[in-house]
């Protein structure tokens, strides 16, 4: 056995072990090289077992605190976070070399050679993909991790929108209940007035009956509004991911002050550059491009290197190198003969890229349409708020008071008084509905962009 054989074996083993321990490129490195900068909020999310996640909440808590809790503790957000973690773990898996093979061979019957019989053989084989294949696989896995990372922000925007819409509807419901309850009280007052006039033979019994019918109908509308409370509370519980804390009082709550939004041009520009939906699709396009690179590299042959050590038994003592063990080195090349498979993979990767591009174009138009719809709804709601609160509602209240006095003096018909009361109720409800619609439009905008991107003040900084 000669010393050079030991040296050769040691060098080959060191080379193969070194290939096995080559660190994979991280997803963050790939994101920096590919200029992917998805807007993702803090991802340190409490685990489900943490009591702070599932602790009950109360409407009297700060709206901002409840909203923050919703977008950080929601099960949907935690689901997206764990999927991102799982995607990150795939990067080191696809960039590692395949596991080597270690073989041990024993001869049932020794094979005689010039230097002696071959007793046993131990071999080591390592497959080495063509240069660039592992990098392409790692880059694709990193891009897919970016896709999952953007899903966190998409989930947060969805939860934020759901919370804000349910919150606005619950505030409107409280106001509608109060307005309807006051209308019931008003009709009860009208009933008392008409009853006293009937007793003095100034009006007919039909006026009293019509008042009672109107009051009962309004009471039914109030009961319908009360039945909507539980579904809205359930929607808020689903958004926050925690139950409400016992009986709730919404009487002191009001709509949040409406912010001054950035201009339509600024919001459009921000949407096309900052939207997490489009960020996610850009990452998908990068993953598809890496898939194309992997398909192109499939026609490059993979290599295999190996070493085998054969133990030689004692042979002819007169032979100079009798009994010396033998070292064999192996270099093998893969033959990529399946051109149908390779070309099919390339066409598939190209079609995938085209589908992602088409999806990006479609999603851009959808987002622009959603933005235009939300802005238009917000503008229309503000117009209606101003119309009802500043013009129509004061006139309706004045008309009702005038008609009531005229009815009591016999100068107006009973139906005129009821119509004036109905109009006043409708205008009060319409004013509350318009304010709620403005809040709903803001909620829809918060489902498209993060809150700090919507405000004019942040644009001016």
C-alpha positions as CSV (number, residue, x, y, z in Angstrom):
1,X,0.0,0.0,0.0
2,X,1.6,3.3,-1.1
3,X,1.4,6.7,0.5
4,X,0.1,8.5,-2.6
5,X,-3.0,6.4,-2.5
6,X,-3.8,7.7,1.0
7,X,-3.2,11.2,-0.2
8,X,-5.5,10.8,-3.2
9,X,-8.3,9.3,-1.1
10,X,-8.0,12.1,1.5
11,X,-8.2,14.8,-1.0
12,X,-11.2,13.3,-2.8
13,X,-13.1,12.8,0.4
14,X,-12.4,16.4,1.5
15,X,-13.6,17.7,-1.8
16,X,-16.9,15.7,-1.6
17,X,-17.5,16.6,2.0
18,X,-16.9,20.3,1.1
19,X,-19.4,20.1,-1.7
20,X,-22.0,18.7,0.8
21,X,-21.5,21.6,3.3
22,X,-21.7,24.4,0.8
23,X,-24.2,27.0,2.2
24,X,-27.3,27.8,0.2
25,X,-28.1,31.4,-0.8
26,X,-30.7,32.9,1.5
27,X,-34.1,34.2,0.4
28,X,-33.2,37.7,1.5
29,X,-30.0,37.6,-0.6
30,X,-32.0,36.6,-3.6
31,X,-34.7,39.3,-2.9
32,X,-31.9,41.9,-2.8
33,X,-30.3,40.7,-6.1
34,X,-33.7,40.5,-7.8
35,X,-34.8,43.9,-6.4
36,X,-37.9,42.5,-4.7
37,X,-39.0,44.8,-1.9
38,X,-42.4,43.6,-0.8
39,X,-44.1,45.8,1.8
40,X,-44.5,43.5,4.7
41,X,-45.3,44.6,8.2
42,X,-43.7,43.1,11.3
43,X,-44.0,39.3,11.2
44,X,-43.4,38.5,14.8
45,X,-46.8,37.0,15.4
46,X,-48.1,35.5,18.6
47,X,-48.7,31.8,18.6
48,X,-52.3,30.5,19.0
49,X,-51.6,29.2,22.5
50,X,-50.7,32.7,23.8
51,X,-53.6,34.1,25.8
52,X,-53.1,37.5,24.4
53,X,-54.3,36.3,21.0
54,X,-57.6,34.9,22.2
55,X,-58.4,37.2,25.0
56,X,-61.9,38.8,24.8
57,X,-62.3,42.3,23.6
58,X,-64.7,45.2,24.2
59,X,-66.0,47.9,21.8
60,X,-64.9,50.5,24.4
61,X,-61.3,49.7,23.7
62,X,-59.4,51.9,21.3
63,X,-60.4,51.4,17.7
64,X,-56.7,51.6,16.6
65,X,-55.8,48.9,19.2
66,X,-58.5,46.6,18.1
67,X,-57.5,47.1,14.5
68,X,-53.9,46.4,15.3
69,X,-54.9,43.3,17.2
70,X,-57.0,42.2,14.2
71,X,-54.2,42.5,11.6
72,X,-51.6,40.8,13.9
73,X,-53.5,38.1,15.7
74,X,-56.0,37.0,13.1
75,X,-55.9,33.3,12.3
76,X,-55.7,34.2,8.6
77,X,-52.6,36.2,9.1
78,X,-51.0,33.5,11.2
79,X,-51.8,31.0,8.5
80,X,-50.1,33.2,5.9
81,X,-47.1,33.6,8.2
82,X,-46.6,29.9,8.7
83,X,-46.8,29.3,5.0
84,X,-44.1,31.8,4.5
85,X,-41.9,30.1,7.1
86,X,-42.5,26.8,5.3
87,X,-41.6,28.3,1.9
88,X,-38.3,29.7,3.4
89,X,-37.3,26.3,4.6
90,X,-37.5,24.9,1.0
91,X,-34.5,27.1,-0.1
92,X,-31.7,25.1,1.7
93,X,-33.4,21.9,0.6
94,X,-33.3,22.5,-3.1
95,X,-29.8,24.1,-3.1
96,X,-28.1,21.2,-1.4
97,X,-26.2,18.5,-3.3
98,X,-27.9,15.1,-3.5
99,X,-27.0,12.7,-0.8
100,X,-23.9,10.6,-1.7
101,X,-23.9,6.9,-2.0
102,X,-21.7,4.6,0.0
103,X,-21.4,1.0,-1.2
104,X,-19.7,-2.0,0.3
105,X,-19.0,-5.0,-1.8
106,X,-17.9,-8.4,-0.6
107,X,-16.9,-11.2,-3.0
108,X,-18.5,-14.6,-2.5
109,X,-15.5,-16.0,-4.2
110,X,-12.3,-14.0,-4.3
111,X,-11.2,-12.8,-7.7
112,X,-7.5,-13.5,-8.3
113,X,-5.4,-10.7,-9.6
114,X,-1.7,-10.4,-10.4
115,X,-1.0,-8.9,-7.0
116,X,-3.4,-11.1,-5.0
117,X,-7.1,-12.0,-4.4
118,X,-9.7,-9.2,-4.2
119,X,-11.4,-9.6,-0.8
120,X,-13.8,-6.6,-0.5
121,X,-14.6,-3.2,-2.0
122,X,-15.9,0.1,-0.5
123,X,-17.0,2.8,-2.8
124,X,-18.2,6.4,-2.5
125,X,-20.3,8.2,-5.3
126,X,-21.5,11.8,-5.4
127,X,-23.8,13.3,-8.0
128,X,-22.9,16.9,-8.9
129,X,-25.5,18.8,-10.9
130,X,-24.4,20.9,-13.8
131,X,-23.2,24.3,-12.6
132,X,-26.1,26.7,-12.3
133,X,-28.8,24.1,-11.7
134,X,-28.8,24.4,-7.9
135,X,-28.6,28.2,-8.1
136,X,-31.6,28.2,-10.4
137,X,-33.5,25.9,-8.0
138,X,-32.6,28.1,-5.1
139,X,-33.6,31.3,-6.8
140,X,-37.0,29.8,-7.8
141,X,-37.6,28.7,-4.2
142,X,-36.6,32.1,-2.9
143,X,-39.0,33.8,-5.4
144,X,-41.8,31.5,-4.2
145,X,-40.9,32.4,-0.6
146,X,-41.4,36.0,-1.6
147,X,-44.8,35.1,-3.0
148,X,-45.7,33.6,0.4
149,X,-44.3,36.6,2.1
150,X,-46.5,39.0,0.2
151,X,-49.5,36.9,1.1
152,X,-49.0,38.0,4.7
153,X,-49.7,41.6,3.7
154,X,-52.6,40.6,1.5
155,X,-54.1,38.8,4.4
156,X,-53.6,41.7,6.7
157,X,-55.3,44.1,4.2
158,X,-58.2,41.7,3.9
159,X,-58.6,41.4,7.7
160,X,-58.3,45.2,8.0
161,X,-61.0,45.8,5.4
162,X,-63.3,43.2,7.0
163,X,-62.9,44.7,10.4
164,X,-63.4,48.3,9.3
165,X,-66.5,47.4,7.3
166,X,-68.1,45.4,10.2
167,X,-67.2,48.2,12.6
168,X,-68.8,50.9,10.4
169,X,-71.9,48.8,9.9
170,X,-72.2,48.2,13.6
171,X,-72.0,51.9,14.3
172,X,-74.6,52.6,11.7
173,X,-76.8,49.9,13.2
174,X,-76.6,51.6,16.6
175,X,-77.5,55.0,15.0
176,X,-80.4,53.5,13.0
177,X,-81.7,51.8,16.1
178,X,-81.6,55.2,18.0
179,X,-83.3,57.0,15.1
180,X,-86.0,54.4,14.7
181,X,-86.6,54.2,18.5
182,X,-87.1,58.0,18.6
183,X,-89.5,57.7,15.6
184,X,-91.5,55.1,17.6
185,X,-91.6,57.6,20.5
186,X,-92.7,60.3,18.1
187,X,-95.5,58.2,16.7
188,X,-96.6,57.4,20.2
189,X,-96.8,61.1,20.8
190,X,-98.8,61.6,17.6
191,X,-101.0,58.8,18.7
192,X,-101.7,60.5,22.0
193,X,-102.4,63.8,20.2
194,X,-104.8,62.2,17.7
195,X,-106.5,60.2,20.6
196,X,-107.1,63.4,22.5
197,X,-108.5,65.1,19.4
198,X,-110.7,62.1,18.8
199,X,-112.0,62.2,22.3
200,X,-113.0,65.9,21.7
201,X,-114.6,64.8,18.4
202,X,-112.1,66.9,16.3
203,X,-110.8,64.0,14.3
204,X,-112.1,60.6,13.2
205,X,-111.2,57.3,14.7
206,X,-109.4,56.4,11.4
207,X,-106.6,58.9,12.3
208,X,-106.0,57.1,15.6
209,X,-105.9,53.7,13.9
210,X,-103.5,54.9,11.2
211,X,-101.2,56.2,13.9
212,X,-101.3,52.8,15.7
213,X,-100.5,51.0,12.4
214,X,-97.7,53.3,11.7
215,X,-96.2,52.9,15.2
216,X,-96.4,49.1,15.0
217,X,-94.8,49.0,11.6
218,X,-92.0,51.2,12.9
219,X,-91.6,48.9,16.0
220,X,-91.2,46.0,13.6
221,X,-88.4,47.9,11.7
222,X,-86.7,48.4,15.1
223,X,-86.9,44.7,15.9
224,X,-85.4,43.9,12.5
225,X,-82.5,46.2,13.2
226,X,-81.9,44.6,16.6
227,X,-81.8,41.2,15.0
228,X,-78.8,42.3,12.9
229,X,-76.6,42.9,16.0
230,X,-75.4,39.4,16.5
231,X,-74.3,38.7,12.9
232,X,-72.3,41.9,12.9
233,X,-70.7,41.1,16.2
234,X,-69.8,37.6,14.9
235,X,-68.1,39.3,11.9
236,X,-66.1,41.4,14.2
237,X,-65.1,38.4,16.3
238,X,-64.0,36.6,13.1
239,X,-61.9,39.6,12.1
240,X,-60.2,39.9,15.5
241,X,-60.0,36.2,16.1
242,X,-61.4,36.5,19.7
243,X,-64.9,36.7,21.3
244,X,-66.5,39.9,22.5
245,X,-66.4,40.5,26.2
246,X,-70.0,40.0,27.4
247,X,-72.7,42.6,26.9
248,X,-71.6,45.4,24.7
249,X,-72.6,49.1,24.7
250,X,-72.3,50.9,21.4
251,X,-74.4,54.0,22.3
252,X,-71.3,56.2,22.9
253,X,-69.4,55.2,19.8
254,X,-69.3,57.2,16.6
255,X,-67.7,56.9,13.2
256,X,-64.0,57.7,13.1
257,X,-63.1,61.0,11.6
258,X,-62.7,60.6,7.9
259,X,-59.1,61.2,6.7
260,X,-58.0,63.5,4.0
261,X,-57.1,61.1,1.2
262,X,-54.3,61.6,-1.3
263,X,-55.3,62.6,-4.8
264,X,-56.6,60.0,-7.2
265,X,-53.4,60.3,-9.3
266,X,-51.2,59.7,-6.3
267,X,-53.3,56.7,-5.1
268,X,-53.3,55.2,-8.6
269,X,-49.5,55.5,-8.8
270,X,-49.1,54.0,-5.4
271,X,-51.5,51.2,-6.2
272,X,-49.5,50.1,-9.3
273,X,-46.2,50.2,-7.4
274,X,-47.0,49.3,-3.8
275,X,-50.0,46.9,-4.1
276,X,-49.1,43.6,-2.4
277,X,-51.2,41.8,-5.0
278,X,-49.0,43.1,-7.8
279,X,-45.8,42.6,-5.6
280,X,-46.9,38.9,-5.2
281,X,-47.4,38.5,-9.0
282,X,-44.0,40.1,-9.7
283,X,-42.5,37.5,-7.4
284,X,-44.4,34.8,-9.2
285,X,-43.1,36.0,-12.5
286,X,-39.5,35.8,-11.1
287,X,-40.2,32.3,-10.0
288,X,-41.5,31.4,-13.5
289,X,-38.4,32.9,-15.1
290,X,-36.2,30.8,-12.8
291,X,-38.3,27.8,-13.9
292,X,-37.5,28.7,-17.5
293,X,-33.8,28.8,-16.6
294,X,-34.0,25.4,-14.9
295,X,-35.8,24.0,-18.0
296,X,-33.0,25.3,-20.2
297,X,-30.3,23.7,-17.9
298,X,-32.0,20.3,-18.1
299,X,-30.2,19.6,-21.4
300,X,-26.9,20.0,-19.6
301,X,-25.5,16.7,-18.2
302,X,-25.1,16.1,-14.5
303,X,-21.8,14.7,-13.3
304,X,-21.0,11.9,-10.9
305,X,-17.6,11.5,-9.1
306,X,-16.6,8.6,-7.0
307,X,-13.9,6.6,-5.4
308,X,-13.5,2.9,-4.7
309,X,-11.1,1.2,-2.4
310,X,-10.4,-2.5,-3.0
311,X,-8.7,-4.7,-0.3
312,X,-6.2,-7.1,-1.9
313,X,-5.3,-10.2,0.0
314,X,-1.8,-11.8,0.2
315,X,-0.7,-13.1,-3.1
316,X,2.5,-14.2,-4.7
317,X,5.3,-13.2,-2.3
318,X,7.7,-12.9,-5.1
319,X,5.6,-10.1,-6.8
320,X,6.9,-6.6,-5.9
321,X,3.5,-5.0,-5.1
322,X,1.9,-8.2,-3.9
323,X,-1.0,-7.5,-1.4
324,X,-1.2,-3.7,-2.1
325,X,-4.8,-2.4,-2.0
326,X,-6.2,-0.6,-5.1
327,X,-7.8,2.8,-5.4
328,X,-10.1,3.6,-8.3
329,X,-11.5,7.0,-9.2
330,X,-14.7,7.4,-11.3
331,X,-16.1,10.3,-13.4
332,X,-19.5,9.7,-15.0
333,X,-21.6,11.9,-17.2
334,X,-25.4,11.9,-17.6
335,X,-26.7,11.5,-21.1
336,X,-29.7,13.9,-21.5
337,X,-31.4,12.0,-24.4
338,X,-35.0,12.7,-23.4
339,X,-35.4,15.7,-25.7
340,X,-39.2,15.4,-25.7
341,X,-39.2,15.7,-22.0
342,X,-36.7,18.6,-22.0
343,X,-38.5,20.6,-24.7
344,X,-41.8,20.0,-23.0
345,X,-40.5,21.4,-19.8
346,X,-39.2,24.5,-21.6
347,X,-42.6,25.1,-23.3
348,X,-44.3,24.6,-20.0
349,X,-42.1,27.2,-18.3
350,X,-42.7,29.7,-21.1
351,X,-46.5,29.2,-20.9
352,X,-46.3,29.7,-17.2
353,X,-44.5,33.1,-17.6
354,X,-47.1,34.2,-20.2
355,X,-49.9,33.2,-17.8
356,X,-48.4,35.2,-14.9
357,X,-48.0,38.3,-17.2
358,X,-51.6,38.0,-18.3
359,X,-52.6,37.6,-14.7
360,X,-50.7,40.7,-13.7
361,X,-52.4,42.7,-16.5
362,X,-55.8,41.5,-15.4
363,X,-55.2,42.2,-11.8
364,X,-54.0,45.7,-12.5
365,X,-57.3,46.5,-14.3
366,X,-59.2,45.0,-11.4
367,X,-57.3,47.0,-8.8
368,X,-57.8,50.2,-10.7
369,X,-61.5,49.5,-11.0
370,X,-61.7,48.8,-7.3
371,X,-59.8,52.0,-6.5
372,X,-62.1,54.0,-8.8
373,X,-65.2,52.4,-7.3
374,X,-64.0,53.1,-3.7
375,X,-63.1,56.7,-4.5
376,X,-66.4,57.4,-6.3
377,X,-68.4,55.8,-3.4
378,X,-66.4,58.0,-0.9
379,X,-67.0,61.2,-2.9
380,X,-70.7,60.4,-3.3
381,X,-71.2,59.5,0.4
382,X,-69.6,62.8,1.4
383,X,-71.9,64.7,-1.0
384,X,-74.9,63.0,0.5
385,X,-73.8,63.7,4.1
386,X,-73.6,67.4,3.3
387,X,-76.9,67.3,1.5
388,X,-78.9,65.6,4.2
389,X,-77.2,67.1,7.3
390,X,-77.0,70.7,6.1
391,X,-80.0,71.1,3.8
392,X,-82.7,68.4,3.7
393,X,-82.8,67.3,7.3
394,X,-83.3,70.8,8.8
395,X,-86.1,71.5,6.3
396,X,-87.8,68.1,7.0
397,X,-87.7,68.8,10.8
398,X,-89.1,72.3,10.2
399,X,-91.8,70.9,8.0
400,X,-92.9,68.3,10.5
401,X,-93.1,70.9,13.4
402,X,-95.2,73.2,11.2
403,X,-97.5,70.4,10.0
404,X,-98.0,69.1,13.6
405,X,-99.1,72.6,14.8
406,X,-101.4,72.9,11.8
407,X,-102.9,69.5,12.4
408,X,-103.6,70.3,16.1
409,X,-105.4,73.4,15.0
410,X,-107.3,71.6,12.3
411,X,-105.5,73.3,9.4
412,X,-103.7,70.2,8.1
413,X,-104.8,66.7,7.3
414,X,-103.6,63.8,9.4
415,X,-101.9,62.1,6.4
416,X,-99.8,65.2,5.8
417,X,-98.5,65.0,9.4
418,X,-97.6,61.3,9.0
419,X,-95.9,62.0,5.6
420,X,-93.9,64.7,7.2
421,X,-92.8,62.3,10.0
422,X,-91.9,59.6,7.5
423,X,-89.8,62.1,5.5
424,X,-88.0,63.3,8.6
425,X,-87.2,59.7,9.6
426,X,-86.0,58.8,6.1
427,X,-83.7,61.8,6.0
428,X,-82.2,61.0,9.4
429,X,-81.5,57.4,8.3
430,X,-80.2,58.6,5.0
431,X,-77.7,60.9,6.7
432,X,-76.5,58.1,9.0
433,X,-76.3,55.8,6.0
434,X,-74.3,58.2,4.0
435,X,-71.8,58.6,6.8
436,X,-71.5,54.8,7.1
437,X,-71.1,54.5,3.3
438,X,-68.1,57.0,3.5
439,X,-66.6,54.8,6.2
440,X,-67.2,51.7,4.1
441,X,-65.4,53.3,1.1
442,X,-62.4,54.0,3.4
443,X,-62.5,50.4,4.5
444,X,-62.4,49.3,0.8
445,X,-59.4,51.5,0.2
446,X,-57.7,50.0,3.2
447,X,-58.2,46.6,1.5
448,X,-56.1,47.9,-1.4
449,X,-53.2,49.8,0.2
450,X,-51.7,50.1,3.7
451,X,-53.2,53.0,5.8
452,X,-50.0,55.1,5.6
453,X,-50.2,55.1,1.8
454,X,-53.7,56.5,1.6
455,X,-53.3,59.8,3.4
456,X,-52.4,63.1,1.9
457,X,-50.3,64.1,4.9
458,X,-47.9,61.1,4.4
459,X,-47.5,62.1,0.7
460,X,-46.5,65.6,1.7
461,X,-43.8,64.5,4.1
